[in-house]
Amino acid sequence: MTNDATTAAEVRAIREEYADEEAEAAEIEAAESAAALDVPLSLRITKDLDSQLRRRAAAEQIPTSALVRRLLSQAVHGRRAPVLTVEQVEEIARRVAREPVSGR
């Protein structure tokens, strides 16, 4: 094969792979939509956040809307870590107990 023919074959292969990935992503999104998505949600976000979400979705090879749904679900249903651990509270209490009382 000549260089032109090799390049053309590589471009065709890349385009076919891209088309397959896009079709798969569309199928996943359609399945998710059909599963139980009853309420449309529209919101305004910054351009920076939009580009960050799109990059992350692309890196995970999922539609941006699927990523946003997953992040929202995790935020709502996820467990939140306490602001302070028990050990940190106990250490603060020990320090307070060691300090002299002033003003009396």
The first five atom37 places (N, CA, C, CB, O) and aatype in JSON, in Angstrom:
{
  "aatype": [12, 16, 2, 3, 0, 16, 16, 0, 0, 6, 19, 1, 0, 9, 1, 6, 6, 18, 0, 3, 6, 6, 0, 6, 0, 0, 6, 9, 6, 0, 0, 6, 15, 0, 0, 0, 10, 3, 19, 14, 10, 15, 10, 1, 9, 16, 11, 3, 10, 3, 15, 5, 10, 1, 1, 1, 0, 0, 0, 6, 5, 9, 14, 16, 15, 0, 10, 19, 1, 1, 10, 10, 15, 5, 0, 19, 8, 7, 1, 1, 0, 14, 19, 10, 16, 19, 6, 5, 19, 6, 6, 9, 0, 1, 1, 19, 0, 1, 6, 14, 19, 15, 7, 1],
  "atom_mask": [
    [1, 1, 1, 1, 1],
    [1, 1, 1, 1, 1],
    [1, 1, 1, 1, 1],
    [1, 1, 1, 1, 1],
    [1, 1, 1, 1, 1],
    [1, 1, 1, 1, 1],
    [1, 1, 1, 1, 1],
    [1, 1, 1, 1, 1],
    [1, 1, 1, 1, 1],
    [1, 1, 1, 1, 1],
    [1, 1, 1, 1, 1],
    [1, 1, 1, 1, 1],
    [1, 1, 1, 1, 1],
    [1, 1, 1, 1, 1],
    [1, 1, 1, 1, 1],
    [1, 1, 1, 1, 1],
    [1, 1, 1, 1, 1],
    [1, 1, 1, 1, 1],
    [1, 1, 1, 1, 1],
    [1, 1, 1, 1, 1],
    [1, 1, 1, 1, 1],
    [1, 1, 1, 1, 1],
    [1, 1, 1, 1, 1],
    [1, 1, 1, 1, 1],
    [1, 1, 1, 1, 1],
    [1, 1, 1, 1, 1],
    [1, 1, 1, 1, 1],
    [1, 1, 1, 1, 1],
    [1, 1, 1, 1, 1],
    [1, 1, 1, 1, 1],
    [1, 1, 1, 1, 1],
    [1, 1, 1, 1, 1],
    [1, 1, 1, 1, 1],
    [1, 1, 1, 1, 1],
    [1, 1, 1, 1, 1],
    [1, 1, 1, 1, 1],
    [1, 1, 1, 1, 1],
    [1, 1, 1, 1, 1],
    [1, 1, 1, 1, 1],
    [1, 1, 1, 1, 1],
    [1, 1, 1, 1, 1],
    [1, 1, 1, 1, 1],
    [1, 1, 1, 1, 1],
    [1, 1, 1, 1, 1],
    [1, 1, 1, 1, 1],
    [1, 1, 1, 1, 1],
    [1, 1, 1, 1, 1],
    [1, 1, 1, 1, 1],
    [1, 1, 1, 1, 1],
    [1, 1, 1, 1, 1],
    [1, 1, 1, 1, 1],
    [1, 1, 1, 1, 1],
    [1, 1, 1, 1, 1],
    [1, 1, 1, 1, 1],
    [1, 1, 1, 1, 1],
    [1, 1, 1, 1, 1],
    [1, 1, 1, 1, 1],
    [1, 1, 1, 1, 1],
    [1, 1, 1, 1, 1],
    [1, 1, 1, 1, 1],
    [1, 1, 1, 1, 1],
    [1, 1, 1, 1, 1],
    [1, 1, 1, 1, 1],
    [1, 1, 1, 1, 1],
    [1, 1, 1, 1, 1],
    [1, 1, 1, 1, 1],
    [1, 1, 1, 1, 1],
    [1, 1, 1, 1, 1],
    [1, 1, 1, 1, 1],
    [1, 1, 1, 1, 1],
    [1, 1, 1, 1, 1],
    [1, 1, 1, 1, 1],
    [1, 1, 1, 1, 1],
    [1, 1, 1, 1, 1],
    [1, 1, 1, 1, 1],
    [1, 1, 1, 1, 1],
    [1, 1, 1, 1, 1],
    [1, 1, 1, 0, 1],
    [1, 1, 1, 1, 1],
    [1, 1, 1, 1, 1],
    [1, 1, 1, 1, 1],
    [1, 1, 1, 1, 1],
    [1, 1, 1, 1, 1],
    [1, 1, 1, 1, 1],
    [1, 1, 1, 1, 1],
    [1, 1, 1, 1, 1],
    [1, 1, 1, 1, 1],
    [1, 1, 1, 1, 1],
    [1, 1, 1, 1, 1],
    [1, 1, 1, 1, 1],
    [1, 1, 1, 1, 1],
    [1, 1, 1, 1, 1],
    [1, 1, 1, 1, 1],
    [1, 1, 1, 1, 1],
    [1, 1, 1, 1, 1],
    [1, 1, 1, 1, 1],
    [1, 1, 1, 1, 1],
    [1, 1, 1, 1, 1],
    [1, 1, 1, 1, 1],
    [1, 1, 1, 1, 1],
    [1, 1, 1, 1, 1],
    [1, 1, 1, 1, 1],
    [1, 1, 1, 0, 1],
    [1, 1, 1, 1, 1]
  ],
  "atom_positions": [
    [[0.84, -1.19, 0.0], [0.0, 0.0, 0.0], [0.87, 1.24, 0.0], [-0.95, 0.0, 1.21], [1.95, 1.28, 0.6]],
    [[0.39, 2.23, -0.68], [1.12, 3.49, -0.68], [0.78, 4.25, 0.59], [0.79, 4.34, -1.94], [-0.14, 3.88, 1.31]],
    [[1.53, 5.3, 0.84], [1.27, 6.11, 2.03], [-0.14, 6.7, 2.01], [2.29, 7.24, 2.13], [-0.81, 6.74, 3.04]],
    [[-0.6, 7.16, 0.82], [-1.94, 7.72, 0.71], [-3.0, 6.66, 1.0], [-2.16, 8.3, -0.69], [-3.99, 6.94, 1.68]],
    [[-2.81, 5.47, 0.49], [-3.78, 4.4, 0.72], [-3.78, 3.98, 2.19], [-3.46, 3.19, -0.19], [-4.83, 3.69, 2.75]],
    [[-2.6, 3.93, 2.79], [-2.49, 3.57, 4.21], [-3.19, 4.62, 5.07], [-1.01, 3.44, 4.63], [-3.94, 4.28, 5.98]],
    [[-2.94, 5.87, 4.77], [-3.57, 6.95, 5.52], [-5.08, 6.91, 5.35], [-3.03, 8.32, 5.06], [-5.82, 7.08, 6.32]],
    [[-5.55, 6.69, 4.14], [-6.98, 6.62, 3.89], [-7.61, 5.46, 4.66], [-7.25, 6.47, 2.38], [-8.71, 5.6, 5.2]],
    [[-6.93, 4.33, 4.72], [-7.45, 3.17, 5.45], [-7.5, 3.46, 6.95], [-6.58, 1.93, 5.19], [-8.45, 3.09, 7.63]],
    [[-6.47, 4.14, 7.45], [-6.45, 4.5, 8.87], [-7.59, 5.48, 9.2], [-5.09, 5.12, 9.26], [-8.25, 5.34, 10.23]],
    [[-7.81, 6.45, 8.34], [-8.88, 7.42, 8.55], [-10.24, 6.72, 8.54], [-8.84, 8.53, 7.46], [-11.09, 7.01, 9.38]],
    [[-10.45, 5.79, 7.6], [-11.7, 5.03, 7.54], [-11.91, 4.24, 8.82], [-11.71, 4.09, 6.33], [-13.01, 4.22, 9.38]],
    [[-10.85, 3.59, 9.3], [-10.94, 2.78, 10.52], [-11.29, 3.66, 11.73], [-9.62, 2.04, 10.77], [-12.11, 3.28, 12.56]],
    [[-10.67, 4.81, 11.8], [-10.95, 5.73, 12.92], [-12.38, 6.23, 12.84], [-9.98, 6.93, 12.91], [-13.07, 6.29, 13.86]],
    [[-12.85, 6.58, 11.65], [-14.23, 7.04, 11.49], [-15.23, 5.95, 11.86], [-14.48, 7.5, 10.05], [-16.24, 6.23, 12.5]],
    [[-14.95, 4.72, 11.46], [-15.84, 3.61, 11.8], [-15.87, 3.39, 13.31], [-15.4, 2.32, 11.09], [-16.94, 3.17, 13.89]],
    [[-14.71, 3.44, 13.94], [-14.65, 3.27, 15.39], [-15.42, 4.39, 16.1], [-13.19, 3.25, 15.87], [-16.17, 4.13, 17.05]],
    [[-15.24, 5.61, 15.64], [-15.95, 6.75, 16.22], [-17.45, 6.59, 16.05], [-15.47, 8.07, 15.58], [-18.21, 6.82, 17.0]],
    [[-17.89, 6.19, 14.88], [-19.33, 6.0, 14.62], [-19.89, 4.91, 15.52], [-19.57, 5.64, 13.14], [-21.0, 5.04, 16.03]],
    [[-19.13, 3.83, 15.73], [-19.58, 2.75, 16.62], [-19.72, 3.25, 18.05], [-18.59, 1.57, 16.58], [-20.7, 2.95, 18.73]],
    [[-18.74, 4.03, 18.5], [-18.78, 4.57, 19.87], [-19.96, 5.53, 20.04], [-17.46, 5.3, 20.21], [-20.64, 5.49, 21.07]],
    [[-20.21, 6.36, 19.07], [-21.34, 7.29, 19.13], [-22.67, 6.54, 19.15], [-21.29, 8.27, 17.95], [-23.58, 6.9, 19.89]],
    [[-22.76, 5.5, 18.33], [-23.99, 4.71, 18.3], [-24.22, 4.02, 19.65], [-23.94, 3.67, 17.16], [-25.34, 3.98, 20.15]],
    [[-23.15, 3.49, 20.22], [-23.26, 2.83, 21.52], [-23.68, 3.84, 22.6], [-21.91, 2.17, 21.91], [-24.54, 3.54, 23.43]],
    [[-23.09, 5.02, 22.59], [-23.45, 6.05, 23.57], [-24.9, 6.46, 23.41], [-22.53, 7.27, 23.43], [-25.6, 6.67, 24.4]],
    [[-25.36, 6.58, 22.19], [-26.76, 6.95, 21.94], [-27.7, 5.85, 22.43], [-26.99, 7.22, 20.43], [-28.76, 6.14, 22.98]],
    [[-27.3, 4.59, 22.23], [-28.12, 3.48, 22.71], [-28.22, 3.48, 24.23], [-27.55, 2.15, 22.22], [-29.29, 3.25, 24.79]],
    [[-27.1, 3.74, 24.89], [-27.08, 3.78, 26.35], [-27.98, 4.9, 26.85], [-25.63, 3.98, 26.88], [-28.79, 4.7, 27.76]],
    [[-27.85, 6.07, 26.25], [-28.66, 7.2, 26.67], [-30.14, 6.94, 26.41], [-28.22, 8.48, 25.95], [-30.98, 7.3, 27.23]],
    [[-30.46, 6.33, 25.3], [-31.86, 6.01, 25.0], [-32.41, 5.0, 25.99], [-31.99, 5.47, 23.56], [-33.55, 5.12, 26.44]],
    [[-31.6, 4.01, 26.34], [-32.04, 3.0, 27.32], [-32.26, 3.64, 28.68], [-31.0, 1.87, 27.43], [-33.23, 3.33, 29.37]],
    [[-31.35, 4.53, 29.08], [-31.51, 5.22, 30.36], [-32.77, 6.08, 30.35], [-30.27, 6.08, 30.67], [-33.5, 6.14, 31.33]],
    [[-33.01, 6.75, 29.24], [-34.18, 7.61, 29.13], [-35.46, 6.79, 29.2], [-34.14, 8.41, 27.82], [-36.43, 7.2, 29.84]],
    [[-35.45, 5.65, 28.56], [-36.64, 4.82, 28.55], [-36.86, 4.13, 29.9], [-36.55, 3.78, 27.45], [-37.99, 3.77, 30.23]],
    [[-35.8, 3.94, 30.66], [-35.88, 3.18, 31.9], [-36.79, 3.84, 32.92], [-34.49, 3.0, 32.49], [-37.75, 3.22, 33.38]],
    [[-36.54, 5.08, 33.27], [-37.35, 5.7, 34.32], [-37.15, 7.2, 34.41], [-37.02, 5.07, 35.66], [-37.31, 7.78, 35.47]],
    [[-36.8, 7.81, 33.34], [-36.57, 9.24, 33.37], [-37.86, 9.96, 33.0], [-35.41, 9.65, 32.42], [-38.22, 10.07, 31.83]],
    [[-38.54, 10.44, 34.03], [-39.85, 11.03, 33.83], [-39.83, 12.55, 33.83], [-40.78, 10.55, 34.88], [-40.71, 13.18, 33.23]],
    [[-38.86, 13.15, 34.48], [-38.88, 14.59, 34.69], [-37.7, 15.25, 33.97], [-38.84, 14.92, 36.19], [-36.55, 14.99, 34.31]],
    [[-37.99, 16.09, 33.0], [-36.89, 16.83, 32.37], [-36.4, 17.92, 33.32], [-37.35, 17.44, 31.01], [-37.18, 18.5, 34.06]],
    [[-35.11, 18.18, 33.28], [-34.53, 19.19, 34.14], [-33.65, 20.09, 33.3], [-33.72, 18.55, 35.3], [-32.8, 19.62, 32.53]],
    [[-33.85, 21.37, 33.44], [-33.05, 22.34, 32.72], [-32.41, 23.26, 33.73], [-33.91, 23.13, 31.69], [-33.07, 23.72, 34.66]],
    [[-31.12, 23.54, 33.56], [-30.46, 24.46, 34.46], [-29.36, 25.21, 33.74], [-29.89, 23.72, 35.66], [-28.89, 24.8, 32.68]],
    [[-28.98, 26.31, 34.32], [-27.91, 27.13, 33.74], [-26.63, 26.9, 34.54], [-28.3, 28.65, 33.75], [-26.62, 26.92, 35.77]],
    [[-25.56, 26.68, 33.8], [-24.25, 26.49, 34.42], [-23.24, 27.36, 33.68], [-23.83, 24.99, 34.41], [-23.51, 27.85, 32.58]],
    [[-22.09, 27.53, 34.28], [-21.05, 28.33, 33.64], [-20.45, 27.56, 32.46], [-19.94, 28.72, 34.65], [-20.55, 26.34, 32.4]],
    [[-19.85, 28.28, 31.54], [-19.18, 27.65, 30.41], [-18.05, 26.76, 30.88], [-18.65, 28.71, 29.43], [-17.79, 25.7, 30.31]],
    [[-17.37, 27.19, 31.94], [-16.26, 26.41, 32.48], [-16.76, 25.07, 33.02], [-15.54, 27.19, 33.58], [-16.17, 24.02, 32.75]],
    [[-17.84, 25.1, 33.79], [-18.4, 23.86, 34.31], [-18.88, 22.96, 33.18], [-19.55, 24.15, 35.27], [-18.68, 21.75, 33.23]],
    [[-19.5, 23.55, 32.18], [-19.95, 22.79, 31.02], [-18.78, 22.07, 30.35], [-20.65, 23.71, 30.01], [-18.87, 20.88, 30.03]],
    [[-17.69, 22.79, 30.14], [-16.54, 22.16, 29.47], [-15.9, 21.09, 30.35], [-15.49, 23.23, 29.09], [-15.43, 20.07, 29.85]],
    [[-15.88, 21.31, 31.67], [-15.35, 20.29, 32.57], [-16.21, 19.03, 32.53], [-15.28, 20.84, 34.01], [-15.68, 17.92, 32.48]],
    [[-17.53, 19.2, 32.54], [-18.43, 18.05, 32.48], [-18.28, 17.3, 31.16], [-19.89, 18.49, 32.66], [-18.26, 16.07, 31.13]],
    [[-18.17, 18.04, 30.08], [-18.02, 17.4, 28.77], [-16.7, 16.63, 28.67], [-18.09, 18.45, 27.65], [-16.67, 15.53, 28.12]],
    [[-15.62, 17.22, 29.19], [-14.33, 16.53, 29.16], [-14.38, 15.24, 30.0], [-13.21, 17.45, 29.68], [-13.89, 14.2, 29.58]],
    [[-14.98, 15.35, 31.18], [-15.06, 14.17, 32.05], [-15.92, 13.08, 31.42], [-15.63, 14.56, 33.43], [-15.57, 11.9, 31.46]],
    [[-17.05, 13.49, 30.83], [-17.92, 12.51, 30.16], [-17.18, 11.84, 29.0], [-19.21, 13.19, 29.65], [-17.29, 10.63, 28.8]],
    [[-16.44, 12.64, 28.24], [-15.68, 12.07, 27.13], [-14.62, 11.09, 27.63], [-15.03, 13.19, 26.31], [-14.41, 10.04, 27.04]],
    [[-13.96, 11.46, 28.73], [-12.94, 10.58, 29.29], [-13.55, 9.26, 29.77], [-12.21, 11.28, 30.44], [-12.92, 8.21, 29.69]],
    [[-14.78, 9.33, 30.29], [-15.46, 8.13, 30.77], [-16.26, 7.44, 29.67], [-16.39, 8.49, 31.94], [-16.86, 6.39, 29.88]],
    [[-16.25, 8.06, 28.48], [-16.94, 7.53, 27.31], [-18.43, 7.3, 27.56], [-16.28, 6.23, 26.87], [-18.98, 6.26, 27.23]],
    [[-19.06, 8.31, 28.16], [-20.51, 8.28, 28.4], [-21.08, 9.63, 27.99], [-20.84, 7.95, 29.9], [-20.35, 10.62, 27.93]],
    [[-22.37, 9.69, 27.71], [-22.98, 10.98, 27.39], [-22.9, 11.92, 28.6], [-24.45, 10.78, 26.95], [-22.94, 11.49, 29.75]],
    [[-22.79, 13.2, 28.31], [-22.72, 14.19, 29.39], [-23.95, 14.13, 30.28], [-22.57, 15.6, 28.8], [-23.84, 14.26, 31.49]],
    [[-25.11, 13.93, 29.69], [-26.34, 13.87, 30.49], [-26.31, 12.68, 31.45], [-27.57, 13.77, 29.57], [-26.79, 12.79, 32.57]],
    [[-25.74, 11.56, 31.02], [-25.64, 10.39, 31.91], [-24.69, 10.7, 33.07], [-25.14, 9.15, 31.13], [-24.95, 10.31, 34.21]],
    [[-23.59, 11.38, 32.78], [-22.65, 11.77, 33.83], [-23.33, 12.69, 34.84], [-21.4, 12.45, 33.23], [-23.19, 12.51, 36.05]],
    [[-24.05, 13.69, 34.35], [-24.72, 14.64, 35.24], [-25.75, 13.93, 36.11], [-25.39, 15.76, 34.42], [-25.85, 14.21, 37.3]],
    [[-26.52, 13.02, 35.51], [-27.5, 12.26, 36.31], [-26.79, 11.46, 37.41], [-28.32, 11.31, 35.41], [-27.25, 11.42, 38.55]],
    [[-25.67, 10.82, 37.06], [-24.94, 10.03, 38.05], [-24.39, 10.92, 39.16], [-23.79, 9.26, 37.39], [-24.49, 10.56, 40.34]],
    [[-23.83, 12.06, 38.81], [-23.28, 12.97, 39.82], [-24.38, 13.51, 40.73], [-22.55, 14.13, 39.15], [-24.19, 13.6, 41.94]],
    [[-25.52, 13.87, 40.15], [-26.63, 14.36, 40.97], [-27.14, 13.26, 41.91], [-27.78, 14.85, 40.07], [-27.41, 13.52, 43.09]],
    [[-27.26, 12.06, 41.4], [-27.72, 10.95, 42.24], [-26.75, 10.68, 43.38], [-27.91, 9.68, 41.39], [-27.17, 10.46, 44.52]],
    [[-25.46, 10.69, 43.09], [-24.45, 10.47, 44.13], [-24.5, 11.58, 45.17], [-23.05, 10.38, 43.52], [-24.37, 11.33, 46.37]],
    [[-24.69, 12.8, 44.72], [-24.73, 13.93, 45.66], [-25.95, 13.85, 46.57], [-24.74, 15.26, 44.89], [-25.86, 14.17, 47.76]],
    [[-27.07, 13.42, 46.03], [-28.3, 13.35, 46.82], [-28.3, 12.13, 47.73], [-29.51, 13.32, 45.91], [-28.71, 12.23, 48.89]],
    [[-27.86, 11.0, 47.24], [-27.94, 9.75, 47.99], [-26.66, 9.38, 48.71], [-28.33, 8.65, 47.08], [-26.67, 8.48, 49.56]],
    [[-25.57, 10.04, 48.39], [-24.29, 9.69, 48.98], [-24.19, 10.06, 50.44], [0.0, 0.0, 0.0], [-24.87, 10.98, 50.91]],
    [[-23.36, 9.34, 51.14], [-23.12, 9.65, 52.55], [-22.13, 10.79, 52.63], [-22.61, 8.41, 53.33], [-21.15, 10.84, 51.87]],
    [[-22.38, 11.67, 53.52], [-21.47, 12.8, 53.71], [-20.59, 12.54, 54.91], [-22.26, 14.13, 53.89], [-21.05, 12.07, 55.95]],
    [[-19.34, 12.83, 54.75], [-18.4, 12.67, 55.85], [-18.64, 13.79, 56.87], [-16.92, 12.68, 55.35], [-18.97, 14.91, 56.48]],
    [[-18.48, 13.48, 58.15], [-18.64, 14.54, 59.15], [-17.59, 15.62, 58.94], [-18.55, 13.96, 60.58], [-16.5, 15.37, 58.43]],
    [[-17.94, 16.82, 59.36], [-17.01, 17.93, 59.22], [-15.78, 17.68, 60.07], [-17.68, 19.26, 59.62], [-14.65, 17.92, 59.63]],
    [[-15.98, 17.2, 61.29], [-14.88, 16.85, 62.18], [-15.02, 15.39, 62.59], [-14.85, 17.79, 63.43], [-16.13, 14.9, 62.78]],
    [[-13.9, 14.72, 62.74], [-13.93, 13.36, 63.23], [-14.03, 13.37, 64.75], [-12.69, 12.57, 62.76], [-13.82, 14.41, 65.38]],
    [[-14.35, 12.23, 65.32], [-14.42, 12.11, 66.78], [-13.07, 12.47, 67.38], [-14.84, 10.68, 67.2], [-13.0, 13.18, 68.39]],
    [[-12.01, 12.0, 66.78], [-10.66, 12.28, 67.29], [-10.37, 13.78, 67.29], [-9.61, 11.54, 66.46], [-9.77, 14.29, 68.24]],
    [[-10.79, 14.48, 66.24], [-10.55, 15.92, 66.16], [-11.34, 16.66, 67.25], [-10.94, 16.46, 64.77], [-10.82, 17.58, 67.87]],
    [[-12.57, 16.26, 67.48], [-13.38, 16.89, 68.53], [-12.76, 16.63, 69.89], [-14.83, 16.36, 68.49], [-12.69, 17.54, 70.72]],
    [[-12.3, 15.4, 70.14], [-11.67, 15.08, 71.42], [-10.39, 15.9, 71.63], [-11.35, 13.58, 71.51], [-10.13, 16.36, 72.74]],
    [[-9.61, 16.08, 70.58], [-8.39, 16.88, 70.68], [-8.72, 18.33, 71.0], [-7.57, 16.8, 69.38], [-8.05, 18.95, 71.82]],
    [[-9.74, 18.87, 70.37], [-10.16, 20.25, 70.66], [-10.6, 20.35, 72.12], [-11.32, 20.69, 69.72], [-10.24, 21.31, 72.8]],
    [[-11.36, 19.38, 72.59], [-11.82, 19.39, 73.99], [-10.64, 19.34, 74.96], [-12.77, 18.2, 74.25], [-10.65, 20.03, 75.98]],
    [[-9.63, 18.53, 74.65], [-8.44, 18.46, 75.52], [-7.7, 19.8, 75.55], [-7.48, 17.35, 75.04], [-7.26, 20.24, 76.61]],
    [[-7.57, 20.45, 74.38], [-6.89, 21.75, 74.34], [-7.67, 22.79, 75.13], [-6.72, 22.22, 72.89], [-7.07, 23.57, 75.87]],
    [[-8.98, 22.8, 74.99], [-9.81, 23.77, 75.71], [-9.7, 23.53, 77.21], [-11.28, 23.68, 75.26], [-9.62, 24.48, 77.99]],
    [[-9.69, 22.27, 77.61], [-9.6, 21.94, 79.03], [-8.26, 22.37, 79.62], [-9.8, 20.44, 79.24], [-8.19, 22.69, 80.81]],
    [[-7.19, 22.39, 78.83], [-5.87, 22.79, 79.31], [-5.7, 24.3, 79.4], [-4.8, 22.22, 78.41], [-4.85, 24.79, 80.15]],
    [[-6.5, 25.07, 78.63], [-6.34, 26.52, 78.62], [-6.86, 27.11, 79.93], [-7.09, 27.15, 77.4], [-7.88, 26.67, 80.47]],
    [[-6.14, 28.13, 80.44], [-6.61, 28.78, 81.67], [-7.84, 29.61, 81.37], [-5.51, 29.64, 82.29], [-7.96, 30.19, 80.29]],
    [[-8.73, 29.68, 82.33], [-9.93, 30.49, 82.19], [-9.55, 31.92, 82.49], [-11.09, 30.0, 83.13], [-8.97, 32.2, 83.55]],
    [[-9.86, 32.84, 81.58], [-9.49, 34.25, 81.79], [-10.76, 35.09, 81.93], [-8.62, 34.77, 80.61], [-11.83, 34.7, 81.48]],
    [[-10.6, 36.23, 82.56], [-11.7, 37.17, 82.7], [-12.52, 36.99, 83.96], [0.0, 0.0, 0.0], [-13.51, 37.7, 84.14]],
    [[-12.15, 36.08, 84.84], [-12.89, 35.9, 86.09], [-11.99, 36.05, 87.26], [-13.57, 34.55, 86.14], [-12.43, 35.94, 88.4]]
  ]
}
